[in-house]
Amino acid sequence: MSLWLTRIQLDLRDYAVRRDLASAVQLHRTMMSMMPAGLGDNPRSRSGLLFRVEETRTATSLLVQSRYQPDVTRLPSGYRDAMTKSLDGLLGGLANATRVRFRIVGNPTKRTPRGHENPGKVVALRGADVEQWWIRRARDSGLIVSAVVATQLSDISERRHRHSGPIRHVATRFDGIATIHDVDLVRSAVAD
C-alpha cells in the first residue's frame, strides 16, 4: 500500500482556514474531505490520515500523511500551493543502522493502575516523563534515540457533542536524531 505526504500552505486571512485552525474537529473534517468516499465504518483509520500544523517565521502550513493520494481540489481556497509526494521510495530506501532526523507530535499519556476488570484513568505525562515516553515508543517502533528535545505545545481541546465535556489532548513535539535498529518496525510504525 502506498503512503503519501502532502504539504499545504495556509492563508491565515481566509475565514475557512481560521475556522479550521480554531477547531480540531473541524480541521479533521476538512482534511478527511480530501480522502476518497466509501472507506467504510472507520474512514479515518482506513485512510491512515495524520496531520500537523507547521509554523515558521514566514508561513503556516499543514503536513498531511495518508494511505490514499489526497484530492486537494476539495479544499477551501485558503488552502494553497499543495505539494504531494509518495513516501514509498523513501521508506523502501531505509536500512538498519541508518541515522535519521525526526519530528513528530505525540500525545504522551499513561493509564493509572486500577483493577483487573476496571482499567485506570488515562492521564497526561509532563516533564521528564515525556521524553522517556517517546524514547520507549521510538524503541518499540524500531528506533534508538540518540538525541531528543521535547517541546510542549498548546493542548488540543474540543467538544465533540454539545452536551458532552471537552476532550483534551496534550500535544508535545519531539525533535531529534535516531538510528534505525529494525527497519521493518520503522516502516510499519510510519504506515500505521
Contact map, one row per residue, 1 for C-alpha under 8 A:
111000000000000000000000000000000000000000000000000000000000000000100000000000000000000000000000000000000000000000000000000000000000000000000000000000000000000000000000000000000000000000000000
111100000000000000000000000000000000000000000000000000000000000000110000000000000000011100000000000000000000000000000000000000000000000000000000000000000000000000000000000000000000000000000000
111110000000000000000000000000000000000000000000000000000000000011111000000000000000011100000000000000000000000000000000000000000000000000000000000000000000000000000000000000000000000000000010
011111000000000000000000000000000000000000000000000000000000000111111100000000000001111100000000000000000000000000000000000000000000000000000000000000000000000000000000000000000000000000000000
001111100000000000000000000000000000000000000000000000000000001111000000000000000001111000000000000000000000000000000000000000000000000000000000000000000000000000000000000000000000000000000000
000111110000000000000000000000000000000000000000000000000000011110000100000000000111100000000000000000000000000000000000000000000000000000000000000000000000000000000000000000000000000000000000
000011111000000000000000000000000000000000000000000000000000111100000000000000000111000000000000000000000000000000000000000000000000000000000000000000000000000000000000000000000000000000000000
000001111100000000000000000000000000000000000000000000000000111000000000000000111110000000000000000000000000000000000000000000000000000000000000000000000000000000000000000000000000000000000000
000000111110000000000000000000000000000000000000000000000011110000000000000000111100000000000000000000000000000000000000000000000000000000000000000000000000000000000000000000000000000000000000
000000011111000010000000000000000000000000000000000000000011110000000000000001110000000000000000000000000000000000000000000000000000000000000000000000000000000000000000000000000000000000000000
000000001111110010000000000000000000000000000000000000000001000000000000000001110000000000000000000000000000000000000000000000000000000000000000000000000000000000000000000000000000000000000000
000000000111111011000000000000000000000000000000000000000001000000000000000001000000000000000000000000000000000000000000000000000000000000000000000000000000000000000000000000000000000000000000
000000000011111011000000000000000000000000000000000000000000000000000000000001000000000000000000000000000000000000000000000000000000000000000000000000000000000000000000000000000000000000000000
000000000011111111000000000000000000000000000000000000000000000000000000000011000000000000000000000000000000000000000000000000000000000000000000000000000000000000000000000000000000000000000000
000000000001111111100000000000000000000000000000000000000000000000000000000001000000000000000000000000000000000000000000000000000000000000000000000000000000000000000000000000000000000000000000
000000000000011111110000000000000000000000000000000000000000000000000000000101000000000000000000000000000000000000000000000000000000000000000000000000000000000000000000000000000000000000000000
000000000111111111111000000000000000000000000000000000000000000000000000000101100000000000000000000000000000000000000000000000000000000000000000000000000000000000000000000000000000000000000000
000000000001111111111100000000000000000000000000000000000000000000000000000000000000000000000000000000000000000000000000000000000000000000000000000000000000000000000000000000000000000000000000
000000000000001111111110010000000000000000000000000000000000000000000000000000000000000000000000000000000000000000000000000000000000000000000000000000000000000000000000000000000000000000000000
000000000000000111111111111001000000000000000000000000000000000000000000000000000000000000000000000000000000000000000000000000000000000000000000000000000000000000000000000000000000000000000000
000000000000000011111111011000000000000000000000000000000000000000000000000000000000000000000000000000000000000000000000000000000000000000000000000000000000000000000000000000000000000000000000
000000000000000001111111000000000000000000000000000000000000000000000000000000000000000000000000000000000000000000000000000000000000000000000000000000000000000000000000000000000000000000000000
000000000000000000111111111000000000000000000000000000000000000000000000000000000000000000000000000000000000000000000000000000000000000000000000000000000000010000000000000000000000000000000000
000000000000000000011111111100000000000000000000000000000000000000000000000000000000000000000000000000000000000000000000000000000000000000000000000000000001110000000000000000000000000000000000
000000000000000000010011111110000000000000000000000000000000000000000000000000000000000000000000000000000000000000000000000000000000000000000000000000000000010100000000000000000000000000000000
000000000000000000111011111111000000000000000000000000000000000000000000000000000000000000000000000000000000000000000000000000000000000000000000000000000000000000000000000000000000000000000000
000000000000000000011011111111100000000000000000000000000000000000000000000000000000000000000000000000000000000000000000000000000000000000000000000000000000000000000000000000000000000000000000
000000000000000000000001111111110000000000000000000000000000000000000000000000000000000000000000000000000000000000000000000000000000000000000000000000000000000000000000000000000000000000000000
000000000000000000000000111111111000000000000000000000000000000000000000000000000000000000000000000000000000000000000000000000000000000000000000000000000000000000000000000000000000000000000000
000000000000000000010000011111111100000000000000000000000000000000000000001000000000000000000000000000000000000000000000000000000000000000000000000000000000000000000000000000000000000000000000
000000000000000000000000001111111110000000000000000000000000000000000000001000000000000000000000000000000000000000000000000000000000000000000000000000000000000000000000000000000000000000000000
000000000000000000000000000111111110000000010000100000000000000000000000000000000000000000000000000000000000000000000000000000000000000000000000000000000000000000000000000000000000000000000000
000000000000000000000000000011111111000000000000000000000000000000000000011000000000000000000000000000000000000000000000000000000000000000000000000000000000000000000000000000000000000000000000
000000000000000000000000000001111111000000000000000000000000000000000111111000000000000000000000000000000000000000000000000000000000000000000000000000000000000000000000000000000000000000000000
000000000000000000000000000000111111100000000010000000000000000000011110000000000000000000000000000000000000000000000000000000000000000000000000000000000000000000000000000000000000000000000000
000000000000000000000000000000001111111000000000000000000000000000010110000000000000000000000000000000000000000000000000000000000000000000000000000000000000000000000000000000000000000000000000
000000000000000000000000000000000011111000000000000000000000000000000000000000000000000000000000000000000000000000000000000000000000000000000000000000000000000000000000000000000000000000000000
000000000000000000000000000000000001111100100000000000000000000000000000000000000000000000000000000000000000000000000000000000000000000000000000000000000000000000000000000000000000000000000000
000000000000000000000000000000000001111111100110000000000000000000000000000000000000000000000000000000000000000000000000000000000000000000000000000000000000000000000000000000000000000000000000
000000000000000000000000000000000000011111100100000000000000000000000000000000000000000000000000000000000000000000000000000000000000000000000000000000000000000000000000000000000000000000000000
000000000000000000000000000000000000001111100000000000000000000000000000000000000000000000000000000000000000000000000000000000000000000000000000000000000000000000000000000000000000000000000000
000000000000000000000000000000000000001111111100000000000000000000000000000000000000000000000000000000000000000000000000000000000000000000000000000000000000000000000000000000000000000000000000
000000000000000000000000000000000000011111111110000000000000000000000000000000000000000000000000000000000000000000000000000000000000000000000000000000000000000000000000000000000000000000000000
000000000000000000000000000000010000000001111111100000000000000000000000000000000000000000000000000000000000000000000000000000000000000000000000000000000000000000000000000000000000000000000000
000000000000000000000000000000000000000001111111100000000000000000000000000000000000000000000000000000000000000000000000000000000000000000000000000000000000000000000000000000000000000000000000
000000000000000000000000000000000000001101111111000000000000000000100000000000000000000000000000000000000000000000000000000000000000000000000000000000000000000000000000000000000000000000000000
000000000000000000000000000000000010001000111111100000000000000001110000000000000000000000000000000000000000000000000000000000000000000000000000000000000000000000000000000000000000000000000000
000000000000000000000000000000000000000000011111110000000000000011100000000000000000000000000000000000000000000000000000000000000000000000000000000000000000000000000000000000000000000000000011
000000000000000000000000000000010000000000011011111000000000000111100000000000000000000000000000000000000000000000000000000000000000000000000000000000000000000000000000000000000000000000000000
000000000000000000000000000000000000000000000001111100000000000111000000000000000000000000000000000000000000000000000000000000000000000000000000000000000000000000000000000000000000000000000000
000000000000000000000000000000000000000000000000111110000000011110000000000000000000000000000000000000000000000000000000000000000000000000000000000000000000000000000000000000000000000000000000
000000000000000000000000000000000000000000000000011111000000011100000000000000000000000000000000000000001000000000000000000000000000000000000000000000000000000000000000000000000000000000000000
000000000000000000000000000000000000000000000000001111100001111000000000000000000000000000000000000000000000000000000000000000000000000000000000000000000000000000000000000000000000000000000000
000000000000000000000000000000000000000000000000000111110001111000000000000000000000000000000000000000000000000000000000000000000000000000000000000000000000000000000000000000000000000000000000
000000000000000000000000000000000000000000000000000011111111100000000000000000000000000000000000000000000000000000000000000000000000000000000000000000000000000000000000000000000000000000000000
000000000000000000000000000000000000000000000000000001111111000000000000000000000000000000000000000000000000000000000000000000000000000000000000000000000000000000000000000000000000000000000000
000000000000000000000000000000000000000000000000000000111110000000000000000000000000000000000000000000000000000000000000000000000000000000000000000000000000000000000000000000000000000000000000
000000000000000000000000000000000000000000000000000000111111000000000000000000000000000000000000000000000000000000000000000000000000000000000000000000000000000000000000000000000000000000000000
000000001100000000000000000000000000000000000000000000111111100000000000000000000000000000000000000000000000000000000000000000000000000000000000000000000000000000000000000000000000000000000000
000000001111000000000000000000000000000000000000000011110111110000000000000000000000000000000000000000000000000000000000000000000000000000000000000000000000000000000000000000000000000000000000
000000111100000000000000000000000000000000000000000011100011111000000000000000000000000000000000000000000000000000000000000000000000000000000000000000000000000000000000000000000000000000000000
000001111100000000000000000000000000000000000000001111000001111100000000000000000000000000000000000000000000000000000000000000000000000000000000000000000000000000000000000000000000000000000000
000011110000000000000000000000000000000000000000001111000000111110000000000000000000000000000000000000000000000000000000000000000000000000000000000000000000000000000000000000000000000000000000
000111100000000000000000000000000000000000000000111100000000011111000000000000000000000000000000000000000000000000000000000000000000000000000000000000000000000000000000000000000000000000000000
001111000000000000000000000000000000000000000001111000000000001111100000000000000000000000000000000000000000000000000000000000000000000000000000000000000000000000000000000000000000000000000000
001110000000000000000000000000000000000000000011110000000000000111111100000000000000000000000000000000000000000000000000000000000000000000000000000000000000000000000000000000000000000000000000
111100000000000000000000000000000000000000000111100000000000000011111000000000000000000000000000000000000000000000000000000000000000000000000000000000000000000000000000000000000000000000000010
011100000000000000000000000000000011000000000010000000000000000001111100000000000000000000000000000000000000000000000000000000000000000000000000000000000000000000000000000000000000000000000000
001100000000000000000000000000000010000000000000000000000000000001111110000000000001000000000000000000000000000000000000000000000000000000000000000000000000000000000000000000000000000000000000
000101000000000000000000000000000111000000000000000000000000000001011111000000000001000000000000000000000000000000000000000000000000000000000000000000000000000000000000000000000000000000000000
000000000000000000000000000000000111000000000000000000000000000000001111110000000000000000000000000000000000000000000000000000000000000000000000000000000000000000000000000000000000000000000000
000000000000000000000000000000000100000000000000000000000000000000000111111000000100000000000000000000000000000000000000000000000000000000000000000000000000000000000000000000000000000000000000
000000000000000000000000000000000100000000000000000000000000000000000011111000000000000000000000000000000000000000000000000000000000000000000000000000000000000000000000000000000000000000000000
000000000000000000000000000000001100000000000000000000000000000000000011111100000000000000000000000000000000000000000000000000000000000000000000000000000000000000000000000000000000000000000000
000000000000000000000000000001101100000000000000000000000000000000000001111110100000000000000000000000000000000000000000000000000000000000000000000000000000000000000000000000000000000000000000
000000000000000110000000000000000000000000000000000000000000000000000000011111100000000000000000000000000000000000000000000000000000000000000000000000000000000000000000000000000000000000000000
000000000000010000000000000000000000000000000000000000000000000000000000001111110000000000000000000000000000000000000000000000000000000000000000000000000000000000000000000000000000000000000000
000000000111111110000000000000000000000000000000000000000000000000000000000111110000000000000000000000000000000000000000000000000000000000000000000000000000000000000000000000000000000000000000
000000011110000010000000000000000000000000000000000000000000000000000000001111111100000000000000000000000000000000000000000000000000000000000000000000000000000000000000000000000000000000000000
000000011110000000000000000000000000000000000000000000000000000000000000000011111100000000000000000000000000000000000000000000000000000000000000000000000000000000000000000000000000000000000000
000000011000000000000000000000000000000000000000000000000000000000000000000000111110000000000000000000000000000000000000000000000000000000000000000000000000000000000000000000000000000000000000
000001111000000000000000000000000000000000000000000000000000000000000001000000111111000000000000000000000000000000000000000000000000000000000000000000000000000000000000000000000000000000000000
000001110000000000000000000000000000000000000000000000000000000000000000000000001111100000000000000000000000000000000000000000000000000000000000000000000000000000000000000000000000000000000000
000111100000000000000000000000000000000000000000000000000000000000001100000000000111110000000000000000000000000000000000000000000000000000000000000000000000000000000000000000000000000000000000
000111000000000000000000000000000000000000000000000000000000000000000000000000000011111000000000000000000000000000000000000000000000000000000000000000000000000000000000000000000000000000000000
011110000000000000000000000000000000000000000000000000000000000000000000000000000001111110000000000000000000000000000000000000000000000000000000000000000000000000000000000000000000000000000000
011110000000000000000000000000000000000000000000000000000000000000000000000000000000111111100000000000000000000000000000000000000000000000000000000000000000000000000000000000000000000000000000
011100000000000000000000000000000000000000000000000000000000000000000000000000000000011111110000000000000000000000000000000000000000000000000000000000000000000000000000000000000000000000000000
000000000000000000000000000000000000000000000000000000000000000000000000000000000000011111111000000000000000000000000000000000000000000000000000000000000000000000000000000000000000000000000000
000000000000000000000000000000000000000000000000000000000000000000000000000000000000001111111100000000000000000000000000000000000000000000000000000000000000000000000000000000000000000000000000
000000000000000000000000000000000000000000000000000000000000000000000000000000000000001111111100000000000000000000000000000000000000000000000000000000000000000000000000000000000000000000100000
000000000000000000000000000000000000000000000000000000000000000000000000000000000000000111111100000000000000000000000000000000000000000000000000000000000000000000000000000000000000000000000000
000000000000000000000000000000000000000000000000000000000000000000000000000000000000000011111110000000000000000000000000000000000000000000000000000000000000000000000000000000000000000000000000
000000000000000000000000000000000000000000000000000000000000000000000000000000000000000001111111010000000000000000000000000000000000000000000000000000000000000000000000000000000000001000000000
000000000000000000000000000000000000000000000000000000000000000000000000000000000000000000001111110000000000000000000000000000000000000000000000000000000000000000000000000000000001001000000000
000000000000000000000000000000000000000000000000000000000000000000000000000000000000000000000111110000000000000000000000000000000000000000000000000000000000000000000000000000000011111000000000
000000000000000000000000000000000000000000000000000000000000000000000000000000000000000000000011111000000000000000000000000000000000000000000000000000000000000000000000000000000011100000000000
000000000000000000000000000000000000000000000000000000000000000000000000000000000000000000000111111100000000000000000000000000000000000000000000000000000000000000000000000000000011000000000000
000000000000000000000000000000000000000000000000000000000000000000000000000000000000000000000000111110000000000000000000000000000000000000000000000000000000000000000000000000001111000000000000
000000000000000000000000000000000000000000000000000000000000000000000000000000000000000000000000011111000000000000000000000000000000000000000000000000000000000000000000000000001111000000000000
000000000000000000000000000000000000000000000000000000000000000000000000000000000000000000000000001111100000000000000000000000000000000000000000000000000000000000000000000000111100000000000000
000000000000000000000000000000000000000000000000000000000000000000000000000000000000000000000000000111110000000000000000000000000000000000000000000000000000000000000000000001111100000000000000
000000000000000000000000000000000000000000000000000000000000000000000000000000000000000000000000000011111000000000000000000000000000000000000000000000000000000000000000000011110000000000000000
000000000000000000000000000000000000000000000000000000000000000000000000000000000000000000000000000001111100000000000000000000000000000000000000000000000000000000000000000011100000000000000000
000000000000000000000000000000000000000000000000000100000000000000000000000000000000000000000000000000111110000000000000000000000000000000000000000000000000000000000000001111000000000000000000
000000000000000000000000000000000000000000000000000000000000000000000000000000000000000000000000000000011111000000000000000000000000000000000000000000000000000000000000011111000000000000000000
000000000000000000000000000000000000000000000000000000000000000000000000000000000000000000000000000000001111100000000000000100000000000000000000000000000000000000000000111100000000000000000000
000000000000000000000000000000000000000000000000000000000000000000000000000000000000000000000000000000000111110000000000000110000100110000000000000000000000000000000000011100000000000000000000
000000000000000000000000000000000000000000000000000000000000000000000000000000000000000000000000000000000011111000000000011110000000000000000000000000000000000000000000000000000000000000000000
000000000000000000000000000000000000000000000000000000000000000000000000000000000000000000000000000000000001111100000000011110000000000000000000000000000000000000000000000000000000000000000000
000000000000000000000000000000000000000000000000000000000000000000000000000000000000000000000000000000000000111110000011111000000000000000000000000000000000000000000000000000000000000000000000
000000000000000000000000000000000000000000000000000000000000000000000000000000000000000000000000000000000000011111000011111000000000000000000000000000000000000000000000000000000000000000000000
000000000000000000000000000000000000000000000000000000000000000000000000000000000000000000000000000000000000001111100011100000000000000000000000000000000000000000000000000000000000000000000000
000000000000000000000000000000000000000000000000000000000000000000000000000000000000000000000000000000000000000111110111000000000000000000000000000000000000000000000000000000000000000000000000
000000000000000000000000000000000000000000000000000000000000000000000000000000000000000000000000000000000000000011111111000000000000000000000000000000000000000000000000000000000000000000000000
000000000000000000000000000000000000000000000000000000000000000000000000000000000000000000000000000000000000000001111110000000000000000000000000000000000000000000000000000000000000000000000000
000000000000000000000000000000000000000000000000000000000000000000000000000000000000000000000000000000000000000000111110000000000000000000000000000000000000000000000000000000000000000000000000
000000000000000000000000000000000000000000000000000000000000000000000000000000000000000000000000000000000000000001111111000000000000000000000000000000000000000000000000000000000000000000000000
000000000000000000000000000000000000000000000000000000000000000000000000000000000000000000000000000000000000001111111111100000000000000000000000000000000000000000000000000000000000000000000000
000000000000000000000000000000000000000000000000000000000000000000000000000000000000000000000000000000000000001111100111110000000000000000000000000000000000000000000000000000000000000000000000
000000000000000000000000000000000000000000000000000000000000000000000000000000000000000000000000000000000000001110000011111000000000000000000000000000000000000000000000000000000000000000000000
000000000000000000000000000000000000000000000000000000000000000000000000000000000000000000000000000000000000111100000001111100000000000000000000000000000000000000000000000000000000000000000000
000000000000000000000000000000000000000000000000000000000000000000000000000000000000000000000000000000000000111100000000111110000000000000000000000000000000000000000000000000000000000000000000
000000000000000000000000000000000000000000000000000000000000000000000000000000000000000000000000000000000011110000000000011111000000000000000000000000000000000000000000110000000000000000000000
000000000000000000000000000000000000000000000000000000000000000000000000000000000000000000000000000000000001110000000000001111101100000000000000000000000000000000000000000000000000000000000000
000000000000000000000000000000000000000000000000000000000000000000000000000000000000000000000000000000000000000000000000000111111100000000000000000000000000000000000000000000000000000000000000
000000000000000000000000000000000000000000000000000000000000000000000000000000000000000000000000000000000000000000000000000011111110000000000000000000000000000000000000000000000000000000000000
000000000000000000000000000000000000000000000000000000000000000000000000000000000000000000000000000000000000000000000000000001111111000000000000000000000000000000000000000000000000000000000000
000000000000000000000000000000000000000000000000000000000000000000000000000000000000000000000000000000000000000000000000000011111111100000000000000000000000000000000000000000000000000000000000
000000000000000000000000000000000000000000000000000000000000000000000000000000000000000000000000000000000001000000000000000011111111110000000000000001000000000000000000000000000000000000000000
000000000000000000000000000000000000000000000000000000000000000000000000000000000000000000000000000000000000000000000000000000111111111000000000000111000000000000000000000000000000000000000000
000000000000000000000000000000000000000000000000000000000000000000000000000000000000000000000000000000000000000000000000000000011111111100000000000000000000000000000000000000000000000000000000
000000000000000000000000000000000000000000000000000000000000000000000000000000000000000000000000000000000001000000000000000000001111111110000000000000000000000000000000000000000000000000000000
000000000000000000000000000000000000000000000000000000000000000000000000000000000000000000000000000000000001000000000000000000000111111111000000000000000000000000000000000001000000000000000000
000000000000000000000000000000000000000000000000000000000000000000000000000000000000000000000000000000000000000000000000000000000011111111100001100000000000000000000000000000000000000000000000
000000000000000000000000000000000000000000000000000000000000000000000000000000000000000000000000000000000000000000000000000000000001111111110000000000000000000000000000000000000000000000000000
000000000000000000000000000000000000000000000000000000000000000000000000000000000000000000000000000000000000000000000000000000000000111111111000000000000000000000000000000000000000000000000000
000000000000000000000000000000000000000000000000000000000000000000000000000000000000000000000000000000000000000000000000000000000000011111111111100000000000000000000000000000000000000000000000
000000000000000000000000000000000000000000000000000000000000000000000000000000000000000000000000000000000000000000000000000000000000001111111111100000000000000000000000000000000000000000000000
000000000000000000000000000000000000000000000000000000000000000000000000000000000000000000000000000000000000000000000000000000000000000111111110000000000000000000000000000000000000000010000000
000000000000000000000000000000000000000000000000000000000000000000000000000000000000000000000000000000000000000000000000000000000000000011111110000000000000000000000000000000000000010011011000
000000000000000000000000000000000000000000000000000000000000000000000000000000000000000000000000000000000000000000000000000000000000000001111111000000000000000000000000000000000001111111000000
000000000000000000000000000000000000000000000000000000000000000000000000000000000000000000000000000000000000000000000000000000000000000001111111100000000000000000000000000000000111110001000000
000000000000000000000000000000000000000000000000000000000000000000000000000000000000000000000000000000000000000000000000000000000000001001100111110000000000000000000000000000000111100000000000
000000000000000000000000000000000000000000000000000000000000000000000000000000000000000000000000000000000000000000000000000000000000001001100011111100000000000000000000000000011110000000000000
000000000000000000000000000000000000000000000000000000000000000000000000000000000000000000000000000000000000000000000000000000000000000000000001111100000000000000000000000000011110000000000000
000000000000000000000000000000000000000000000000000000000000000000000000000000000000000000000000000000000000000000000000000000000000000000000000111110000000000000000000000000011100000000000000
000000000000000000000000000000000000000000000000000000000000000000000000000000000000000000000000000000000000000000000000000000000010000000000000111111000000000000000000000001111000000000000000
000000000000000000000000000000000000000000000000000000000000000000000000000000000000000000000000000000000000000000000000000000000010000000000000001111100000000000000000000001110000000000000000
000000000000000000000000000000000000000000000000000000000000000000000000000000000000000000000000000000000000000000000000000000000110000000000000000111110000000000000000000111100000000000000000
000000000000000000000000000000000000000000000000000000000000000000000000000000000000000000000000000000000000000000000000000000000000000000000000000011111000000000000000000111000000000000000000
000000000000000000000000000000000000000000000000000000000000000000000000000000000000000000000000000000000000000000000000000000000000000000000000000001111100000000000000001110000000000000000000
000000000000000000000000000000000000000000000000000000000000000000000000000000000000000000000000000000000000000000000000000000000000000000000000000000111110000000000000011110000000000000000000
000000000000000000000000000000000000000000000000000000000000000000000000000000000000000000000000000000000000000000000000000000000000000000000000000000011111000000000000011000000000000000000000
000000000000000000000000000000000000000000000000000000000000000000000000000000000000000000000000000000000000000000000000000000000000000000000000000000001111100000000001111000000000000000000000
000000000000000000000001000000000000000000000000000000000000000000000000000000000000000000000000000000000000000000000000000000000000000000000000000000000111110000000001111000000000000000000000
000000000000000000000001000000000000000000000000000000000000000000000000000000000000000000000000000000000000000000000000000000000000000000000000000000000011111000000111100000000000000000000000
000000000000000000000011100000000000000000000000000000000000000000000000000000000000000000000000000000000000000000000000000000000000000000000000000000000001111100000111000000000000000000000000
000000000000000000000000000000000000000000000000000000000000000000000000000000000000000000000000000000000000000000000000000000000000000000000000000000000000111111011110000000000000000000000000
000000000000000000000000100000000000000000000000000000000000000000000000000000000000000000000000000000000000000000000000000000000000000000000000000000000000011111010110000000000000000000000000
000000000000000000000000000000000000000000000000000000000000000000000000000000000000000000000000000000000000000000000000000000000000000000000000000000000000001111110000000000000000000000000000
000000000000000000000000000000000000000000000000000000000000000000000000000000000000000000000000000000000000000000000000000000000000000000000000000000000000001111110000000000000000000000000000
000000000000000000000000000000000000000000000000000000000000000000000000000000000000000000000000000000000000000000000000000000000000000000000000000000000000000011111000000000000000000000000000
000000000000000000000000000000000000000000000000000000000000000000000000000000000000000000000000000000000000000000000000000000000000000000000000000000000000001111111100000000000000000000000000
000000000000000000000000000000000000000000000000000000000000000000000000000000000000000000000000000000000000000000000000000000000000000000000000000000000000001000111110000000000000000000000000
000000000000000000000000000000000000000000000000000000000000000000000000000000000000000000000000000000000000000000000000000000000000000000000000000000000000111100011111000000000000000000000000
000000000000000000000000000000000000000000000000000000000000000000000000000000000000000000000000000000000000000000000000000000000000000000000000000000000000111100001111100000000000000000000000
000000000000000000000000000000000000000000000000000000000000000000000000000000000000000000000000000000000000000000000000000000000000000000000000000000000011110000000111110000000000000000000000
000000000000000000000000000000000000000000000000000000000000000000000000000000000000000000000000000000000010000000000000000100000000000000000000000000000011100000000011111000000000000000000000
000000000000000000000000000000000000000000000000000000000000000000000000000000000000000000000000000000000111000000000000000100000000000000000000000000001111000000000001111100000000000000000000
000000000000000000000000000000000000000000000000000000000000000000000000000000000000000000000000000000001111000000000000000000000000000000000000000000011111000000000000111110000000000000000000
000000000000000000000000000000000000000000000000000000000000000000000000000000000000000000000000000000001111000000000000000000000000000000000000000001111000000000000000011111000000000000000000
000000000000000000000000000000000000000000000000000000000000000000000000000000000000000000000000000000111100000000000000000000000000000000000000000001111000000000000000001111100000000000000000
000000000000000000000000000000000000000000000000000000000000000000000000000000000000000000000000000001111100000000000000000000000000010000000000000111100000000000000000000111110000000000000000
000000000000000000000000000000000000000000000000000000000000000000000000000000000000000000000000000011110000000000000000000000000000000000000000000111000000000000000000000011111000000000000000
000000000000000000000000000000000000000000000000000000000000000000000000000000000000000000000000000011100000000000000000000000000000000000000000111110000000000000000000000001111100000000000000
000000000000000000000000000000000000000000000000000000000000000000000000000000000000000000000000001111000000000000000000000000000000000000000000111100000000000000000000000000111110000000000000
000000000000000000000000000000000000000000000000000000000000000000000000000000000000000000000000001111000000000000000000000000000000000000000011111000000000000000000000000000011111000000000000
000000000000000000000000000000000000000000000000000000000000000000000000000000000000000000000001111100000000000000000000000000000000000000000011110000000000000000000000000000001111100000000000
000000000000000000000000000000000000000000000000000000000000000000000000000000000000000000000011111100000000000000000000000000000000000000000111000000000000000000000000000000000111111001000000
000000000000000000000000000000000000000000000000000000000000000000000000000000000000000000000001100000000000000000000000000000000000000000000111000000000000000000000000000000000011111000000000
000000000000000000000000000000000000000000000000000000000000000000000000000000000000000000000001000000000000000000000000000000000000000000001110000000000000000000000000000000000001111111000000
000000000000000000000000000000000000000000000000000000000000000000000000000000000000000000000111000000000000000000000000000000000000000000000100000000000000000000000000000000000001111111100000
000000000000000000000000000000000000000000000000000000000000000000000000000000000000000000000000000000000000000000000000000000000000000000000100000000000000000000000000000000000000011111110000
000000000000000000000000000000000000000000000000000000000000000000000000000000000000000000000000000000000000000000000000000000000000000000011100000000000000000000000000000000000000011111111000
000000000000000000000000000000000000000000000000000000000000000000000000000000000000000000000000000000000000000000000000000000000000000000001110000000000000000000000000000000000001011111111100
000000000000000000000000000000000000000000000000000000000000000000000000000000000000000000100000000000000000000000000000000000000000000000000000000000000000000000000000000000000000001111111110
000000000000000000000000000000000000000000000000000000000000000000000000000000000000000000000000000000000000000000000000000000000000000000001000000000000000000000000000000000000000000111111111
000000000000000000000000000000000000000000000000000000000000000000000000000000000000000000000000000000000000000000000000000000000000000000001000000000000000000000000000000000000000000011111111
000000000000000000000000000000000000000000000000000000000000000000000000000000000000000000000000000000000000000000000000000000000000000000000000000000000000000000000000000000000000000001111111
001000000000000000000000000000000000000000000001000000000000000000100000000000000000000000000000000000000000000000000000000000000000000000000000000000000000000000000000000000000000000000111111
000000000000000000000000000000000000000000000001000000000000000000000000000000000000000000000000000000000000000000000000000000000000000000000000000000000000000000000000000000000000000000011111
